[in-house]
Amino acid sequence: MRNAPEIIRKAGLKVTPVRLAILRLLSDSVRPLSPRDVHDHLMEKFGRNGLPGVYRNLEALAERGILFRIPGFGRERRYALCPNPDNPHQHHIICISCGRISEIEECRYHDGMMVGGYRLLSHAMQFEGICGSCLSQTNHTRS
């Protein structure tokens, strides 16, 4: 990720070697990573680095829209890099086969609108599916 320092600064966070390493790791990863995965990588690179600090950094980056949390991979949440950190209103689709993540641009909801008698303050949607590449590979192997 070549603009990592600028993205972190623009989000109002301090640029640190650990945050840069986290973004680089998630940028290079083909799958969302757990805090333990990130911690193990940072231990190799920096030596001493506690798991609570990893959680704090991941959460700080997720709260600013640089990363997003992915529930549903067992009990531990995973994190991935947002495809477009400049867009605060994002929804994602994740390929359950290869882990590829894409942004979904269509959304009929906007914060402030009324939904079912409630004023919508914020929302997040996440979809799971199988990407075209994995579908074509599956089709080829079944032929």
C-alpha positions in Angstrom: 0.0 0.0 0.0 1.9 3.0 -1.2 -0.2 5.8 0.3 -0.5 4.2 3.8 1.1 7.1 5.7 -1.2 9.6 4.0 -4.3 7.4 4.6 -3.5 7.1 8.3 -2.8 10.8 8.7 -5.9 11.8 6.8 -7.9 9.6 9.2 -6.6 11.6 12.1 -4.3 8.9 13.5 -0.6 9.0 14.2 1.6 7.2 11.6 3.5 4.5 13.4 5.7 1.6 12.2 3.2 -0.9 13.6 0.2 0.7 11.8 2.2 0.8 8.5 3.1 -2.8 9.0 -0.5 -3.8 9.6 -1.7 -2.0 6.4 1.1 -3.5 4.4 0.3 -7.0 5.7 -3.4 -6.7 5.0 -2.7 -5.2 1.6 -0.6 -8.2 0.7 -3.0 -10.7 2.1 -5.4 -12.6 -0.1 -7.7 -13.3 2.9 -9.0 -11.3 5.9 -6.7 -11.8 8.9 -7.4 -12.4 12.6 -5.8 -10.3 15.3 -3.6 -13.4 16.1 -2.4 -13.6 12.5 -1.5 -9.9 12.6 0.2 -10.3 16.0 2.3 -13.3 14.8 3.5 -11.3 11.8 4.3 -8.2 13.9 6.2 -10.4 16.4 8.4 -11.6 13.6 9.0 -8.0 12.4 9.2 -6.1 15.7 9.8 -8.6 18.4 7.9 -7.4 21.4 4.4 -6.5 20.5 1.4 -7.4 22.7 -1.9 -8.8 21.4 -3.9 -6.0 23.2 -2.0 -3.4 21.3 -2.7 -5.2 18.0 -6.5 -5.2 18.9 -6.3 -1.5 19.7 -4.6 -0.7 16.4 -6.9 -2.8 14.4 -10.0 -1.2 16.0 -8.6 2.3 15.6 -8.0 1.6 11.9 -11.5 0.1 11.5 -13.2 2.9 13.3 -11.7 5.4 10.8 -12.8 3.3 7.8 -9.4 2.1 6.8 -10.1 -1.5 7.7 -13.4 -3.3 8.2 -14.3 -6.1 10.6 -15.6 -9.4 9.3 -17.7 -11.4 11.6 -18.6 -15.0 10.9 -15.2 -16.7 10.6 -15.6 -18.8 13.7 -15.5 -17.0 17.1 -12.7 -14.6 16.2 -13.4 -11.6 14.0 -11.1 -10.9 11.1 -10.0 -7.7 9.4 -9.5 -6.6 5.9 -8.4 -3.5 4.1 -11.3 -1.4 2.8 -11.1 -1.2 -1.0 -11.8 2.5 -0.9 -10.8 4.2 2.4 -11.9 7.6 1.1 -15.5 6.5 1.0 -17.0 6.4 4.5 -20.2 4.7 3.2 -19.1 1.2 2.2 -20.6 -2.2 1.9 -18.6 -5.3 0.9 -19.0 -8.7 -0.6 -16.5 -11.4 0.3 -15.8 -14.5 -1.7 -16.1 -17.5 0.6 -13.8 -19.5 -1.6 -10.8 -17.3 -2.2 -11.4 -14.4 0.3 -11.5 -11.7 -2.4 -13.2 -8.5 -1.2 -15.1 -6.1 -3.4 -17.0 -3.0 -2.6 -20.8 -2.9 -3.4 -21.7 0.6 -4.6 -25.5 0.3 -4.6 -27.2 1.1 -1.3 -30.7 2.3 -0.9 -30.1 3.4 2.7 -28.6 6.7 3.9 -28.0 7.8 7.5 -30.8 10.0 8.8 -33.6 8.3 6.9 -36.5 6.6 8.6 -36.6 2.8 8.4 -39.4 0.9 10.1 -40.2 3.8 12.4 -36.5 4.3 13.4 -34.2 7.1 12.4 -31.2 5.4 10.8 -28.0 6.7 12.5 -25.5 4.3 10.8 -25.5 1.0 9.1 -23.1 -1.6 7.6 -23.9 -4.4 5.3 -21.7 -7.3 4.4 -22.5 -10.0 1.8 -20.9 -13.3 1.2 -20.8 -15.1 -2.2 -18.5 -16.7 -4.7 -16.6 -14.5 -7.1 -16.6 -15.0 -10.9 -13.1 -16.4 -10.9 -13.9 -19.1 -8.4 -17.2 -19.8 -10.1 -15.4 -20.4 -13.4 -12.8 -22.7 -11.7 -15.6 -24.7 -10.1 -17.4 -25.0 -13.5 -14.2 -26.2 -15.1 -13.6 -28.8 -12.5 -17.1 -30.1 -12.7 -17.1 -30.5 -16.5 
